[in-house]
Amino acid sequence: MFTGIVEELGEVTAIERLGDSSRLTLHGPLVTKDAAHGDSIAVNGVCLTVVTVVDGEFTADVMAETLQRSSLGALTVGSRVNLERPMALGGRLGGHLVQGHVDGTGTIAARTPGEHWELVRVTLPAALARYVVEKGSITVDGVSLTVVEAGDDWFTVSLIPTTLDLTTLGVKQPGDPVNLEVDVLAKYVERLLSAGQTPAGEPR
């Protein structure tokens, strides 16, 4: 479980294509200082399992399902990535509960700079839009953010200087893809409510 508070801006140093999967090598001295084989690290919001750790770098395998649902397949050597270790039991929940299970991708549609912040508009699939509400939480490339406005296929978020400086969202441009994870509580509520409904034509 993660919180969506990015710890480090890492970098992709190598990519090994393995048919329908890939093995990434990422530079992240902070997140690897206490990492070992089998640990989890979120990369742009995607929970990956550490394979090896050597000199501030770690490798992680990315399976076909992850490549299809996320933007990790578009990474190249030199790409910057948001990195976060799992929250320790009893630690501070600085953002919101984030699983690291990306629901899909969105696209940066527009950026509107303010005096000390920036408003970013993101488009997303309609199937995910129903989970996004004004003043609710959403994870964008692993960053926990508060929704400003929500439409049928878009939402906006405000980025403070710290987020602009310390995450990939400071350099993402219109047209760039981003990983999205909606609030898991919304999905559970929907599931529970639909479980009590009787399909049309069936006796109650």
Salt bridges, closest charged atoms under 4 A:
GLU7 OE2 - ARG85 NH2 2.61
ASP34 OD1 - ARG85 NH1 3.11
ASP61 OD1 - ARG23 NE 2.63
GLU65 OE2 - ARG69 NE 2.54
ASP103 OD1 - LYS187 NZ 2.70
GLU115 OE2 - HIS116 NE2 3.53
GLU118 OE2 - ARG111 NE 2.55
GLU134 OE2 - LYS135 NZ 3.66
ASP141 OD2 - LYS172 NZ 3.38
GLU190 OE2 - ARG130 NE 2.64
